[in-house]
Amino acid sequence: MLPVHKLLPQGQGLAAVLVQRAATVALDWDVRQKSRFDATDSLGRPLGVFLPRGTVVRGGDVLVAEDGSLIRVQAAPQPVLRVSICPDDGSPLDLLRAAYHLGNRHVPLEVRPDHLQLEPDHVLAEMLRQMHLVVTEVQAPFEPEGGAYAAGGHGHAAHGHGHAPHTHGHAHGCGGGPHAR
């Protein structure tokens, strides 16, 4: 097992060509929020990652193994709920309200200009639908905000997802309940 004790956030200080040539490891959010874990990189090498407690690994970060080799971290697609504005008559304020309510519940949340993403939760999905939002189950990388006091603010690099949603949404009528228009 190849020991890893160092992380370079977003490959800071490395030439882009070195980062692009590095082996990769795809990790979901559950693993990336741990400071100690085992994984296997794209070269088939077993890794033992031992980072300082509290370290959060983000997609685009680079791990440095004991032998000096580099391993670029990719945020692996995983099941998430994508929350978006009702195309019929929603407004950006609807998404802002949803972020507020989810934040009050301390839900790990990825905030994007046109949608929110959170880990699957049927109770929260129903609450969001009642708020007149479209909730769709998708497979996508998940990079939740790091919180106001996390190093670097939101703590993730901008990246596109390009994943087509699966067919579990409620676009017709966009929810209901007391907040429906």
N, C-alpha and C positions, 0 to 999 in steps of 0.2 A: 504494500500500500504506500502510495506517494503522499507524504505529509505536506500540508499547506498551512502556513501560519501568517500569510500576509495578503492583504487586499489593497488594490489600487482603485479608488473610486473612479469609474468611467475611464480607466486606463491612464489616469493623470500622469503626465511626465513621460509617457511612452510614445514613440513614433507610431503613427496610424498604421503603417505597413506591418509593424510588429504585432499590433493588436489584431489585425486582419488575418495574419498567418497563424495566430495562436490556436491551439486546440480549443474546443468549446465544451461547455457543460450546460445542459438545459435543466433548470430547476424551477419548481412551482413556488408559490408564495409561502406555503407552509414550511418548506425547507429553507428558503432564503431568509426567513426571519429568525433562524437559529444560528448560533455562533459555532456549533459543533455538529458536523454531519458527515456521512459517507456518501460518495457519489462516484460515477464513472464518467470519464471525459470521452470526447469523440474519437480518441485514439485507443479506447478500450482500457485505459489505465485506471485502476481503482484509486480514489482519492480519499484521504482522511483530512477533513478541514477542521482546523482548530483556531478560531479567531477569538479576539478579546470578547468577553461577555458583553452582550448588548449590541454587538455588530449586526447590522442588517445588510444583506447582500442584495444589490439591485441588478437588473438586466443592464449589461454594458460594463459592469465592473470587471476587473481582471484579478484573478487569483494568481499568486506567485508561489510555486511549489518550492520545496526545500532544495531541489536540484537546479533551481533557477528557471525552470520552464514556466510559460505563461498559459493560463486557462481563462478564456473569455466566457463570462456568464451570460446566458440567454434566459430571459424570463419565459418559462415554458407555458404554452397554452394550457388552460385549466377551465373547469366550469365556472362561469361568473354570470351574474345578472347584470345586463346592460339596461340602464334606465334612461329614457329619452323623452323629449317633449312630444305631446300629442300633435301629429301633423295637421289634424283638422282645425283645432282652435286653441292649442296650447301656447304658452309663452315661456321665455327664458326664466321668468320669475317662478314658474312651477318647479323647474330644476333646482333653482336656488333654495326654495322652501324644502325640497326633498333633502338636499345636502345639509341644511340646518337640522332637520329632524333626525337624520342618520347620525350626524355629528353628536347630537345630544345623547344618542344611544352608544356612543364610542365605537361605532362600526368602522372597521377598516374600509376606506373608501378611496377609489381612484376618481379624480376629478378631471374631466376633459371639457373642451369648449362646448361640445354638443351632447354630451352624455356623462353619466356616472357609471361606475362599475363597483360591484360588491360581491362578496362570496354568497353562494346560494343560501337563501333563507326564505321559506314559504310564508312566514308571518310578515316579514318585511316586504316581500313581493306584493302581498295583498294590500298592505298599508299604502305602498306606492301607487298601486292601481287605483285605490280609493282617492288618491291625491290627483287623479286624472293624468297619470303618466303611463307611458308604454314600457313594460317590463319584458325583456326578452332573454331567454337562456342562450348563451353563446359559449364557445370555446375560445378563449383569448388570453394573452399574457395579462397578469394582474400586477399592477404597480401602485399600491395605495399610497396616499400621502403619508409623509413621515411625521407630521404634526408640527406645530409652530415652533417647538423647541428642538426639533431634530436638526442635526448638522446639515446645513445647506437648505433649510426650509422644506420644500416638498420632497426633496430627496430622490428624484428620478429624472432621467434625461428625457427630453421630448422624443416620442417615437410614434409612428403610425401603427395601426393594428391590421387593417386590411382583411379582417375576418368577417365573412358573411354570417349574419345571425341565423340561428336555427328557427324552426317554426313553432315556437311556444309563446309568441307575443300576443298582445291584445290591441292591435292597431284599430280594429273596427270599434268605433265608439270611444276608444281610449279610456277604459275603466268605467267608473261610475261613482256612486256614493255621493256624500254631501258636497264634495268639491267639483263634481261634474258640471260642465257648463251646458 
